[in-house]
Amino acid sequence: MLTLRQEEILDLLKKRQSLRTKELQRFLKLTRARINQLIAPLVKQGLIKNEGKARATVYRLTDKRSLDQLRRENWELSKKVKQMESILEDRKVIERAKEVLIAQFDILPTEAYRKLQEQSMDGGRSMREISERILSAYEL
């Protein structure tokens, strides 16, 4: 997945064909070390190539098609990350509600989960909504 700074570097290279480290430093207002950290994965992925050594290094794009493909993949991965974060947040709320049910009714975790499922299905609400209601009822 590309960082915003890496995308900036790729955009600059797309516009200018080639850039030296010093130029990237000036445009991005970053240290040479940070630029090298950002560029290394791009070179490894084959998105850019470097010519020369040390301070005389010149960076160029290798293939514009792969850049577009990588951006698309980056966007899709970002979308999946957001979905996974949402699912994880749902699980946290559900687990907390289960703990309340276990403590309140002295039942097993599987029974608490089953009760949440039943309430969800009977009420046509998500398990997270049911869990949030339980937590707010017990002010947790």
N, C-alpha and C positions, 0 to 999 in steps of 0.2 A: 504494500500500500504506500502510495506517495504522500509525503508531507506537503503542506502548502508551500514551503520554501523550495522543495524540489520541483514542484509544478512551476514556480516562478522562474527557476533556473531554466527549465525546459522551454518556457515561453520566451525568455530572453534569447535563448539559442535559436529558437524558431524565427525570431525577428531579425537577428543579427548574423546568422550563419555560423559564426565562431566567436569565442570570447576567451580572454586570458583570465587567470585567477584574479589579478589586480582589478580588472574591469568588473568582475562579479562582486568583488569586495566593495567597489564604489557603488554599484547599483543596489546591492542588497544590504549594505552597511553591516557586514559581518566580517569576522576575522578570517584569515586564510585557513586556519585550522578548522573552523566551523564549516567553511565552504568545502574543504576536502572531505569532511565527514558526510556532508550532504551529497557530494558528487560520487563518492566511492560506490554506493549501491546502484547509482544510475549507470556507471561504467560496467559494473558487474552484470547488470540486467541487459546490457547491450544497447541501451537507449542513446548513450553518448559515447564518443571515443575521445581519448586524449592523445595529443601529439606533443612531443617535446618532454622536457624534464624540469622538475622543480618549478622555479618562478617563471620559466619560459613556456610552461604548458599551455596549450591551446585546446579548448574543448569544442567539439562539433556534434551535431545531431547525427545519428546513424540512419534512422529510417522513420519518416513522419508517420507512416502507417502504424508502426508499433507504438508510437507515442499515443495516438488516438485510441488504440486498443488498450493500452495500459491505463489511460484515463477512464475508459469505460469500465474496466475491471476494478479500478480504484473506487469509482462511484458505486458499483455493485457491492463491493466489500464494505464500504461505509454504510450502505443501506442494511446489510446483514448485521453489522456490528450494532447499529441502532436497534434492530429487531431483537437481537440477543440480549442487549442491555434491558430492554423492556420486559422480555421474558424473565430475566433474572430478577428484576424488580418485583414482578408479579409473584415469583416463587418466594421471595423474602417475605412479602406481605402474607401470603398463604401460610408459610411456616410459622410466622408469629401468631396468626389466628389459630392454627392447630395447637400451639403451645397453650394458648388461653383455654381452648376447649379441653385439652388434656388436664390442665390444672383445675378447671372449674367443675368438670364432670367425672374426673378420675377414670378416664378411658384411655385406650391404647392409641398410639399415633395413627394406625391404619383406620381405626374407627373414627377418629377426628377428621381425617381426610375424607372418608366416606360421607360423613355428615355434611361437610362443606360441598362435596359433589352433589349430594341429594338436594341441598338448599339451592344450589346453582341451577340444577336441572328443573326443579319444581317452580322456581321463581323466574326462570328465563333470564337469569343474570350471570355474569361471569363470576368465576371463583374469586377473582380479585375483589370485585364489588362486595360479595358476601363477606369476604375476609376483612375488608375495610370497615364494613358495618359492625362486625364483631369487635374489632379493635377500638372503634369509636365508642361502642357501647360500654366497653371496659376501660375507656380513656387511656389507651396505650399508644 
